[in-house]
Every structure is written in structure tokens, then in C-alpha cells.
Amino acid sequence: MEKEYNPDIVSVVDEEGKEHVFEELDRIETDNGRYVALLPVYDDPQEMLEDSGELIILKVEEEDDGDTYLCPIEDEEEFNEIGQLFEERLSELFDFDEDE
């Protein structure tokens, strides 16, 4: 019997209060922190066709009050290092364009 596919769906509210829905593809924890790789989820099939298909990589940060936030990775070197790790881990599932 085949396994049923149940994606991990994450809802993120941006700084303007707009909600965005993503599928969590993978998580990585390094000495520098925890990170997630996400793909946007769309209700409208046309939006899905127009999407670039790029992974969204965010850092998981926890505040002292226990709240968890997903934040952009500001440091370019850190972003490239984490992006490479996700690319290696997810290469069997996705084709990555080396030109980007």
C-alpha cells in the first residue's frame, strides 16, 4: 500500500498582516541556527503556473516569550551556505537551475 501524502502546511503573516501559505519541504539545524525550506501554496491554479518555483528559505527564531518567527536570512554568506545544504538534500525531489 502506498503512503498517503500529507504535506506540512505553514501559515505565515507578514509585516503588513497579510497571510501567506507554504508547504514546508525540509528543516535543517546547524551551529548557526534552525532553517526551513518552503514552497508557496496557491488556491488559484493560474497563480501556481505563474510562480517562479523558487524555494523560500527562512531562519527560525524564538523570542524570549516563546513565540517563534520565520525571518529572512540577511547575511548573504549564511544564505548561500544554507541554500546549498537544502539544494543537496532536496536534489532528488527537484531540479535546480544552476544558472540562478
MOPAC internal coordinates of N, CA, C and O (Angstrom, degrees):
PM7 1SCF
backbone

  N    0.0000 0     0.00 0     0.00 0    0    0    0
  C    1.4379 1     0.00 0     0.00 0    1    0    0
  C    1.5249 1   109.47 1     0.00 0    2    1    0
  O    1.2310 1   120.32 1   -46.41 1    3    2    1
  N    1.3336 1   117.00 1   133.59 1    3    2    1
  C    1.4555 1   121.36 1  -179.82 1    5    3    2
  C    1.5126 1   110.92 1   -75.57 1    6    5    3
  O    1.2310 1   121.66 1   -31.90 1    7    6    5
  N    1.3455 1   114.44 1   148.10 1    7    6    5
  C    1.4464 1   119.43 1   176.45 1    9    7    6
  C    1.5282 1   109.82 1   -71.37 1   10    9    7
  O    1.2310 1   120.61 1   -39.77 1   11   10    9
  N    1.3045 1   116.43 1   140.23 1   11   10    9
  C    1.4579 1   120.65 1   176.06 1   13   11   10
  C    1.5239 1   108.38 1   -79.95 1   14   13   11
  O    1.2310 1   120.84 1   -43.53 1   15   14   13
  N    1.3203 1   116.00 1   136.47 1   15   14   13
  C    1.4611 1   121.17 1  -178.16 1   17   15   14
  C    1.5283 1   109.52 1   -86.04 1   18   17   15
  O    1.2310 1   120.68 1   -60.93 1   19   18   17
  N    1.3174 1   116.30 1   119.07 1   19   18   17
  C    1.4603 1   122.58 1   177.26 1   21   19   18
  C    1.5235 1   108.22 1  -126.08 1   22   21   19
  O    1.2310 1   119.94 1   -84.25 1   23   22   21
  N    1.3248 1   117.72 1    95.75 1   23   22   21
  C    1.4630 1   119.61 1  -177.42 1   25   23   22
  C    1.5270 1   111.66 1   -68.04 1   26   25   23
  O    1.2310 1   121.29 1   -29.14 1   27   26   25
  N    1.3347 1   115.14 1   150.86 1   27   26   25
  C    1.4594 1   121.34 1   173.56 1   29   27   26
  C    1.5195 1   107.23 1   -84.71 1   30   29   27
  O    1.2310 1   120.66 1   -67.18 1   31   30   29
  N    1.3191 1   116.35 1   112.82 1   31   30   29
  C    1.4567 1   121.91 1  -177.57 1   33   31   30
  C    1.5235 1   109.03 1   -99.92 1   34   33   31
  O    1.2310 1   120.96 1   -47.11 1   35   34   33
  N    1.3350 1   115.77 1   132.89 1   35   34   33
  C    1.4539 1   123.07 1  -178.82 1   37   35   34
  C    1.5170 1   108.26 1  -122.73 1   38   37   35
  O    1.2310 1   120.64 1   -48.34 1   39   38   37
  N    1.3164 1   116.38 1   131.66 1   39   38   37
  C    1.4567 1   121.86 1   176.02 1   41   39   38
  C    1.5235 1   108.30 1  -106.03 1   42   41   39
  O    1.2310 1   120.47 1   -52.61 1   43   42   41
  N    1.3357 1   116.71 1   127.39 1   43   42   41
  C    1.4546 1   122.38 1  -177.95 1   45   43   42
  C    1.5206 1   108.39 1  -123.07 1   46   45   43
  O    1.2310 1   120.79 1   -47.51 1   47   46   45
  N    1.3354 1   116.10 1   132.49 1   47   46   45
  C    1.4573 1   121.42 1   176.17 1   49   47   46
  C    1.5264 1   107.35 1  -103.54 1   50   49   47
  O    1.2310 1   120.96 1   -56.58 1   51   50   49
  N    1.3496 1   115.76 1   123.42 1   51   50   49
  C    1.4612 1   119.41 1  -178.23 1   53   51   50
  C    1.5292 1   111.33 1   -81.05 1   54   53   51
  O    1.2310 1   120.97 1     2.44 1   55   54   53
  N    1.3327 1   115.75 1  -177.56 1   55   54   53
  C    1.4612 1   121.55 1  -175.97 1   57   55   54
  C    1.5235 1   112.84 1   -63.58 1   58   57   55
  O    1.2310 1   119.76 1   155.87 1   59   58   57
  N    1.3243 1   118.06 1   -24.13 1   59   58   57
  C    1.4598 1   121.48 1   178.39 1   61   59   58
  C    1.5256 1   112.61 1   -90.52 1   62   61   59
  O    1.2310 1   120.44 1  -177.52 1   63   62   61
  N    1.3268 1   116.77 1     2.48 1   63   62   61
  C    1.4558 1   120.85 1   178.19 1   65   63   62
  C    1.5194 1   114.24 1    86.83 1   66   65   63
  O    1.2310 1   120.14 1  -173.03 1   67   66   65
  N    1.3312 1   117.33 1     6.97 1   67   66   65
  C    1.4618 1   121.21 1   179.46 1   69   67   66
  C    1.5268 1   109.58 1   -85.32 1   70   69   67
  O    1.2310 1   121.10 1   -45.78 1   71   70   69
  N    1.3370 1   115.51 1   134.22 1   71   70   69
  C    1.4613 1   121.15 1  -179.40 1   73   71   70
  C    1.5295 1   110.19 1   -88.13 1   74   73   71
  O    1.2310 1   121.25 1   -43.55 1   75   74   73
  N    1.3386 1   115.21 1   136.45 1   75   74   73
  C    1.4565 1   122.61 1   175.69 1   77   75   74
  C    1.5224 1   107.31 1  -125.17 1   78   77   75
  O    1.2310 1   120.88 1   -40.22 1   79   78   77
  N    1.3363 1   115.93 1   139.78 1   79   78   77
  C    1.4649 1   120.68 1  -178.05 1   81   79   78
  C    1.5306 1   108.64 1  -112.85 1   82   81   79
  O    1.2310 1   121.23 1   -46.19 1   83   82   81
  N    1.3341 1   115.26 1   133.81 1   83   82   81
  C    1.4593 1   122.19 1  -177.44 1   85   83   82
  C    1.5229 1   110.19 1  -132.91 1   86   85   83
  O    1.2310 1   121.77 1   -23.95 1   87   86   85
  N    1.3341 1   114.22 1   156.05 1   87   86   85
  C    1.4566 1   121.09 1   167.78 1   89   87   86
  C    1.5226 1   106.70 1   -98.57 1   90   89   87
  O    1.2310 1   120.73 1   -53.41 1   91   90   89
  N    1.3164 1   116.22 1   126.59 1   91   90   89
  C    1.4634 1   120.47 1   177.10 1   93   91   90
  C    1.5213 1   108.29 1   -82.09 1   94   93   91
  O    1.2310 1   120.81 1   -62.19 1   95   94   93
  N    1.3256 1   116.05 1   117.81 1   95   94   93
  C    1.4601 1   121.40 1  -177.92 1   97   95   94
  C    1.5196 1   113.16 1   -90.19 1   98   97   95
  O    1.2310 1   120.74 1   144.66 1   99   98   97
  N    1.3362 1   116.19 1   -35.34 1   99   98   97
  C    1.4569 1   119.36 1  -175.16 1  101   99   98
  C    1.5199 1   109.41 1  -163.35 1  102  101   99
  O    1.2310 1   121.39 1   -19.39 1  103  102  101
  N    1.3330 1   114.94 1   160.61 1  103  102  101
  C    1.4615 1   123.39 1   174.59 1  105  103  102
  C    1.5200 1   108.03 1  -130.82 1  106  105  103
  O    1.2310 1   121.21 1   -35.00 1  107  106  105
  N    1.3213 1   115.29 1   145.00 1  107  106  105
  C    1.4591 1   120.78 1   176.30 1  109  107  106
  C    1.5268 1   107.53 1  -135.10 1  110  109  107
  O    1.2310 1   121.22 1   -39.33 1  111  110  109
  N    1.3202 1   115.27 1   140.67 1  111  110  109
  C    1.4667 1   120.29 1   172.33 1  113  111  110
  C    1.5235 1   107.45 1  -122.05 1  114  113  111
  O    1.2310 1   120.85 1   -52.86 1  115  114  113
  N    1.3294 1   115.98 1   127.14 1  115  114  113
  C    1.4583 1   122.22 1   178.11 1  117  115  114
  C    1.5245 1   108.33 1  -122.93 1  118  117  115
  O    1.2310 1   120.80 1     2.30 1  119  118  117
  N    1.3224 1   116.08 1  -177.70 1  119  118  117
  C    1.4650 1   120.26 1   176.04 1  121  119  118
  C    1.5278 1   110.99 1   -64.42 1  122  121  119
  O    1.2310 1   120.24 1   155.69 1  123  122  121
  N    1.3404 1   117.14 1   -24.31 1  123  122  121
  C    1.4667 1   121.55 1  -177.68 1  125  123  122
  C    1.5204 1   113.68 1   -88.74 1  126  125  123
  O    1.2310 1   119.70 1   165.64 1  127  126  125
  N    1.3288 1   118.18 1   -14.36 1  127  126  125
  C    1.4574 1   119.14 1  -179.95 1  129  127  126
  C    1.5094 1   112.87 1   152.57 1  130  129  127
  O    1.2310 1   121.63 1    10.33 1  131  130  129
  N    1.3440 1   114.49 1  -169.67 1  131  130  129
  C    1.4589 1   122.07 1   178.34 1  133  131  130
  C    1.5268 1   108.36 1  -111.94 1  134  133  131
  O    1.2310 1   121.32 1   -35.20 1  135  134  133
  N    1.3419 1   115.07 1   144.80 1  135  134  133
  C    1.4633 1   121.23 1  -174.94 1  137  135  134
  C    1.5211 1   109.62 1  -138.83 1  138  137  135
  O    1.2310 1   121.11 1   -25.53 1  139  138  137
  N    1.3453 1   115.47 1   154.47 1  139  138  137
  C    1.4600 1   120.98 1   175.44 1  141  139  138
  C    1.5291 1   109.28 1  -129.74 1  142  141  139
  O    1.2310 1   121.18 1   -32.07 1  143  142  141
  N    1.3219 1   115.34 1   147.93 1  143  142  141
  C    1.4685 1   122.64 1   173.23 1  145  143  142
  C    1.5220 1   106.87 1  -109.88 1  146  145  143
  O    1.2310 1   120.76 1   -54.57 1  147  146  145
  N    1.3287 1   116.16 1   125.43 1  147  146  145
  C    1.4585 1   122.34 1  -174.91 1  149  147  146
  C    1.5169 1   111.50 1  -125.46 1  150  149  147
  O    1.2310 1   121.12 1   -26.79 1  151  150  149
  N    1.3280 1   115.46 1   153.21 1  151  150  149
  C    1.4670 1   123.25 1   170.43 1  153  151  150
  C    1.5271 1   107.42 1  -124.82 1  154  153  151
  O    1.2310 1   120.09 1   -43.52 1  155  154  153
  N    1.3312 1   117.44 1   136.48 1  155  154  153
  C    1.4695 1   119.38 1   178.14 1  157  155  154
  C    1.5233 1   111.67 1   -62.77 1  158  157  155
  O    1.2310 1   121.06 1   -34.15 1  159  158  157
  N    1.3332 1   115.57 1   145.85 1  159  158  157
  C    1.4599 1   123.44 1   174.80 1  161  159  158
  C    1.5214 1   106.52 1  -112.54 1  162  161  159
  O    1.2310 1   120.75 1   -49.10 1  163  162  161
  N    1.3296 1   116.17 1   130.90 1  163  162  161
  C    1.4591 1   120.59 1  -177.14 1  165  163  162
  C    1.5214 1   110.78 1  -119.46 1  166  165  163
  O    1.2310 1   121.24 1   -36.48 1  167  166  165
  N    1.3377 1   115.22 1   143.52 1  167  166  165
  C    1.4656 1   120.63 1   173.30 1  169  167  166
  C    1.5216 1   110.47 1   -79.45 1  170  169  167
  O    1.2310 1   120.83 1   146.40 1  171  170  169
  N    1.3268 1   116.02 1   -33.60 1  171  170  169
  C    1.4544 1   122.68 1  -176.73 1  173  171  170
  C    1.5366 1   109.76 1   -94.57 1  174  173  171
  O    1.2310 1   119.73 1   -60.68 1  175  174  173
  N    1.3328 1   118.11 1   119.32 1  175  174  173
  C    1.4715 1   120.41 1  -179.89 1  177  175  174
  C    1.5327 1   113.16 1   -58.07 1  178  177  175
  O    1.2310 1   119.90 1   149.10 1  179  178  177
  N    1.3347 1   117.79 1   -30.90 1  179  178  177
  C    1.4652 1   120.83 1   179.42 1  181  179  178
  C    1.5329 1   110.79 1   -64.70 1  182  181  179
  O    1.2310 1   120.12 1   141.27 1  183  182  181
  N    1.3402 1   117.37 1   -38.73 1  183  182  181
  C    1.4664 1   120.87 1   176.64 1  185  183  182
  C    1.5214 1   110.81 1   -62.42 1  186  185  183
  O    1.2310 1   120.75 1   142.33 1  187  186  185
  N    1.3250 1   116.18 1   -37.67 1  187  186  185
  C    1.4532 1   120.51 1   179.08 1  189  187  186
  C    1.5283 1   110.47 1   -63.62 1  190  189  187
  O    1.2310 1   120.31 1   138.89 1  191  190  189
  N    1.3175 1   117.02 1   -41.11 1  191  190  189
  C    1.4629 1   121.02 1   179.68 1  193  191  190
  C    1.5214 1   111.86 1   -67.10 1  194  193  191
  O    1.2310 1   120.37 1   147.83 1  195  194  193
  N    1.3244 1   116.90 1   -32.17 1  195  194  193
  C    1.4549 1   121.52 1  -178.44 1  197  195  194
  C    1.5231 1   113.26 1   -83.51 1  198  197  195
  O    1.2310 1   119.76 1   167.20 1  199  198  197
  N    1.3302 1   118.06 1   -12.80 1  199  198  197
  C    1.4607 1   122.39 1  -178.22 1  201  199  198
  C    1.5270 1   110.57 1   -68.53 1  202  201  199
  O    1.2310 1   120.55 1   -32.81 1  203  202  201
  N    1.3228 1   116.56 1   147.19 1  203  202  201
  C    1.4636 1   122.00 1  -179.19 1  205  203  202
  C    1.5293 1   112.32 1   -73.49 1  206  205  203
  O    1.2310 1   119.71 1   160.99 1  207  206  205
  N    1.3278 1   118.16 1   -19.01 1  207  206  205
  C    1.4556 1   120.96 1   179.36 1  209  207  206
  C    1.5172 1   113.84 1    79.32 1  210  209  207
  O    1.2310 1   120.05 1  -169.03 1  211  210  209
  N    1.3238 1   117.52 1    10.97 1  211  210  209
  C    1.4542 1   120.81 1  -179.98 1  213  211  210
  C    1.5186 1   110.84 1   -77.81 1  214  213  211
  O    1.2310 1   121.23 1   -36.68 1  215  214  213
  N    1.3244 1   115.25 1   143.32 1  215  214  213
  C    1.4585 1   120.61 1   173.96 1  217  215  214
  C    1.5213 1   109.32 1   -68.71 1  218  217  215
  O    1.2310 1   120.72 1   -35.44 1  219  218  217
  N    1.3061 1   116.23 1   144.56 1  219  218  217
  C    1.4484 1   121.62 1   172.32 1  221  219  218
  C    1.5171 1   105.76 1  -106.57 1  222  221  219
  O    1.2310 1   121.09 1   -59.25 1  223  222  221
  N    1.3239 1   115.53 1   120.75 1  223  222  221
  C    1.4546 1   121.30 1  -177.21 1  225  223  222
  C    1.5151 1   108.22 1  -112.09 1  226  225  223
  O    1.2310 1   120.99 1   -56.68 1  227  226  225
  N    1.3278 1   115.72 1   123.32 1  227  226  225
  C    1.4611 1   121.01 1  -178.36 1  229  227  226
  C    1.5229 1   110.29 1  -129.12 1  230  229  227
  O    1.2310 1   121.50 1   -25.78 1  231  230  229
  N    1.3188 1   114.74 1   154.22 1  231  230  229
  C    1.4591 1   121.39 1   176.89 1  233  231  230
  C    1.5213 1   108.74 1   -94.49 1  234  233  231
  O    1.2310 1   120.69 1   -41.61 1  235  234  233
  N    1.3276 1   116.29 1   138.39 1  235  234  233
  C    1.4614 1   122.17 1   178.16 1  237  235  234
  C    1.5273 1   107.30 1   -90.59 1  238  237  235
  O    1.2310 1   120.81 1   -59.23 1  239  238  237
  N    1.3257 1   116.06 1   120.77 1  239  238  237
  C    1.4612 1   120.46 1   178.82 1  241  239  238
  C    1.5152 1   109.33 1  -124.57 1  242  241  239
  O    1.2310 1   121.24 1   -42.00 1  243  242  241
  N    1.3290 1   115.23 1   138.00 1  243  242  241
  C    1.4582 1   120.96 1   178.95 1  245  243  242
  C    1.5206 1   108.91 1  -112.72 1  246  245  243
  O    1.2310 1   121.70 1   -45.71 1  247  246  245
  N    1.3122 1   114.36 1   134.29 1  247  246  245
  C    1.4609 1   121.31 1   176.97 1  249  247  246
  C    1.5253 1   108.88 1   -85.18 1  250  249  247
  O    1.2310 1   120.64 1   -13.65 1  251  250  249
  N    1.3253 1   116.37 1   166.35 1  251  250  249
  C    1.4599 1   121.63 1   179.37 1  253  251  250
  C    1.5265 1   112.28 1   -61.34 1  254  253  251
  O    1.2310 1   120.62 1   152.14 1  255  254  253
  N    1.3489 1   116.42 1   -27.86 1  255  254  253
  C    1.4652 1   119.91 1  -179.33 1  257  255  254
  C    1.5308 1   112.74 1   -81.12 1  258  257  255
  O    1.2310 1   120.39 1  -179.46 1  259  258  257
  N    1.3582 1   116.87 1     0.54 1  259  258  257
  C    1.4536 1   121.04 1   177.43 1  261  259  258
  C    1.5173 1   114.73 1    95.16 1  262  261  259
  O    1.2310 1   120.16 1   171.51 1  263  262  261
  N    1.3405 1   117.30 1    -8.49 1  263  262  261
  C    1.4626 1   119.98 1   177.64 1  265  263  262
  C    1.5226 1   110.16 1   -69.73 1  266  265  263
  O    1.2310 1   120.87 1   -37.42 1  267  266  265
  N    1.3363 1   115.94 1   142.58 1  267  266  265
  C    1.4522 1   121.93 1   179.86 1  269  267  266
  C    1.5217 1   109.46 1  -109.21 1  270  269  267
  O    1.2310 1   120.74 1   -44.18 1  271  270  269
  N    1.3355 1   116.19 1   135.82 1  271  270  269
  C    1.4565 1   122.13 1  -179.56 1  273  271  270
  C    1.5273 1   109.73 1  -127.12 1  274  273  271
  O    1.2310 1   120.86 1   -33.54 1  275  274  273
  N    1.3240 1   115.96 1   146.46 1  275  274  273
  C    1.4611 1   121.99 1   171.75 1  277  275  274
  C    1.5225 1   106.35 1  -103.04 1  278  277  275
  O    1.2310 1   120.88 1   -58.89 1  279  278  277
  N    1.3293 1   115.93 1   121.11 1  279  278  277
  C    1.4582 1   121.51 1  -173.05 1  281  279  278
  C    1.5172 1   110.97 1  -123.68 1  282  281  279
  O    1.2310 1   120.48 1   -31.67 1  283  282  281
  N    1.3361 1   116.69 1   148.33 1  283  282  281
  C    1.4661 1   119.37 1   174.43 1  285  283  282
  C    1.5270 1   110.46 1   -63.33 1  286  285  283
  O    1.2310 1   121.08 1   -28.79 1  287  286  285
  N    1.3128 1   115.54 1   151.21 1  287  286  285
  C    1.4655 1   120.98 1   176.37 1  289  287  286
  C    1.5218 1   106.81 1   -89.84 1  290  289  287
  O    1.2310 1   120.82 1   -69.42 1  291  290  289
  N    1.3264 1   116.04 1   110.58 1  291  290  289
  C    1.4652 1   121.53 1  -174.98 1  293  291  290
  C    1.5281 1   112.96 1   -76.71 1  294  293  291
  O    1.2310 1   120.09 1   144.97 1  295  294  293
  N    1.3243 1   117.42 1   -35.03 1  295  294  293
  C    1.4583 1   121.73 1  -176.64 1  297  295  294
  C    1.5306 1   109.78 1   -79.13 1  298  297  295
  O    1.2310 1   120.60 1   -58.92 1  299  298  297
  N    1.3324 1   116.46 1   121.08 1  299  298  297
  C    1.4635 1   121.27 1  -175.97 1  301  299  298
  C    1.5311 1   112.28 1   -62.57 1  302  301  299
  O    1.2310 1   120.10 1   139.97 1  303  302  301
  N    1.3165 1   117.42 1   -40.03 1  303  302  301
  C    1.4684 1   120.87 1  -179.97 1  305  303  302
  C    1.5250 1   110.50 1   -64.77 1  306  305  303
  O    1.2310 1   120.32 1   135.78 1  307  306  305
  N    1.3214 1   117.00 1   -44.22 1  307  306  305
  C    1.4680 1   121.75 1   177.76 1  309  307  306
  C    1.5282 1   109.91 1   -62.13 1  310  309  307
  O    1.2310 1   120.30 1   135.85 1  311  310  309
  N    1.3432 1   117.03 1   -44.15 1  311  310  309
  C    1.4618 1   121.31 1   179.95 1  313  311  310
  C    1.5230 1   110.86 1   -60.74 1  314  313  311
  O    1.2310 1   120.31 1   133.87 1  315  314  313
  N    1.3331 1   117.01 1   -46.13 1  315  314  313
  C    1.4670 1   120.79 1  -179.73 1  317  315  314
  C    1.5251 1   111.66 1   -63.07 1  318  317  315
  O    1.2310 1   120.58 1   139.37 1  319  318  317
  N    1.3321 1   116.50 1   -40.63 1  319  318  317
  C    1.4700 1   120.65 1   179.66 1  321  319  318
  C    1.5261 1   110.90 1   -64.22 1  322  321  319
  O    1.2310 1   120.17 1   133.24 1  323  322  321
  N    1.3166 1   117.27 1   -46.76 1  323  322  321
  C    1.4605 1   121.29 1  -178.95 1  325  323  322
  C    1.5310 1   110.23 1   -69.35 1  326  325  323
  O    1.2310 1   120.35 1   140.42 1  327  326  325
  N    1.3238 1   116.93 1   -39.58 1  327  326  325
  C    1.4631 1   120.76 1   177.14 1  329  327  326
  C    1.5164 1   111.74 1   -59.09 1  330  329  327
  O    1.2310 1   120.37 1   138.82 1  331  330  329
  N    1.3205 1   116.90 1   -41.18 1  331  330  329
  C    1.4656 1   121.75 1   178.41 1  333  331  330
  C    1.5249 1   110.70 1   -64.30 1  334  333  331
  O    1.2310 1   120.23 1   138.86 1  335  334  333
  N    1.3301 1   117.17 1   -41.14 1  335  334  333
  C    1.4674 1   120.49 1   178.33 1  337  335  334
  C    1.5294 1   111.23 1   -61.92 1  338  337  335
  O    1.2310 1   120.63 1   134.48 1  339  338  337
  N    1.3364 1   116.39 1   -45.52 1  339  338  337
  C    1.4632 1   119.27 1   178.38 1  341  339  338
  C    1.5288 1   110.83 1   -64.86 1  342  341  339
  O    1.2310 1   120.29 1   139.91 1  343  342  341
  N    1.3146 1   117.05 1   -40.09 1  343  342  341
  C    1.4661 1   120.39 1  -179.87 1  345  343  342
  C    1.5219 1   110.70 1   -60.44 1  346  345  343
  O    1.2310 1   120.44 1   136.91 1  347  346  345
  N    1.3233 1   116.77 1   -43.09 1  347  346  345
  C    1.4627 1   120.51 1   178.52 1  349  347  346
  C    1.5261 1   111.30 1   -64.23 1  350  349  347
  O    1.2310 1   120.50 1   137.06 1  351  350  349
  N    1.3197 1   116.65 1   -42.94 1  351  350  349
  C    1.4689 1   120.73 1  -177.45 1  353  351  350
  C    1.5269 1   112.36 1   -70.31 1  354  353  351
  O    1.2310 1   120.41 1   146.87 1  355  354  353
  N    1.3306 1   116.83 1   -33.13 1  355  354  353
  C    1.4641 1   120.54 1  -175.09 1  357  355  354
  C    1.5263 1   113.39 1  -100.49 1  358  357  355
  O    1.2310 1   120.07 1  -175.88 1  359  358  357
  N    1.3244 1   117.47 1     4.12 1  359  358  357
  C    1.4648 1   120.74 1  -174.43 1  361  359  358
  C    1.5241 1   113.32 1   -61.56 1  362  361  359
  O    1.2310 1   119.89 1   153.71 1  363  362  361
  N    1.3178 1   117.82 1   -26.29 1  363  362  361
  C    1.4587 1   119.73 1   179.06 1  365  363  362
  C    1.5199 1   112.11 1   -74.01 1  366  365  363
  O    1.2310 1   120.53 1   155.47 1  367  366  365
  N    1.3332 1   116.60 1   -24.53 1  367  366  365
  C    1.4603 1   120.76 1  -178.40 1  369  367  366
  C    1.5220 1   113.32 1   -92.77 1  370  369  367
  O    1.2310 1   120.39 1   151.87 1  371  370  369
  N    1.3417 1   116.87 1   -28.13 1  371  370  369
  C    1.4624 1   121.00 1  -172.25 1  373  371  370
  C    1.5181 1   111.07 1  -133.07 1  374  373  371
  O    1.2310 1   121.05 1   -28.71 1  375  374  373
  N    1.3368 1   115.59 1   151.29 1  375  374  373
  C    1.4600 1   121.51 1   169.91 1  377  375  374
  C    1.5088 1   107.68 1   -92.72 1  378  377  375
  O    1.2310 1   120.23 1   -54.69 1  379  378  377
  N    1.3238 1   117.17 1   125.31 1  379  378  377
  C    1.4510 1   121.56 1   179.29 1  381  379  378
  C    1.5148 1   108.87 1  -103.82 1  382  381  379
  O    1.2310 1   120.65 1   -44.58 1  383  382  381
  N    1.3258 1   116.35 1   135.42 1  383  382  381
  C    1.4537 1   122.56 1   178.17 1  385  383  382
  C    1.5143 1   108.66 1   -81.60 1  386  385  383
  O    1.2310 1   120.23 1   -66.66 1  387  386  385
  N    1.3004 1   117.17 1   113.34 1  387  386  385
  C    1.4619 1   122.07 1  -176.71 1  389  387  386
  C    1.5171 1   112.83 1   -66.83 1  390  389  387
  O    1.2310 1   119.22 1   162.01 1  391  390  389
  N    1.3356 1   119.09 1   -17.99 1  391  390  389
  C    1.4547 1   121.61 1  -177.48 1  393  391  390
  C    1.5132 1   112.65 1   -76.26 1  394  393  391
  O    1.2310 1   119.77 1   163.23 1  395  394  393
  N    1.3196 1   118.04 1   -16.77 1  395  394  393
  C    1.4718 1   120.78 1  -175.95 1  397  395  394
  C    1.5007 1   111.74 1   -88.20 1  398  397  395
  O    1.2310 1   120.10 1   180.00 1  399  398  397

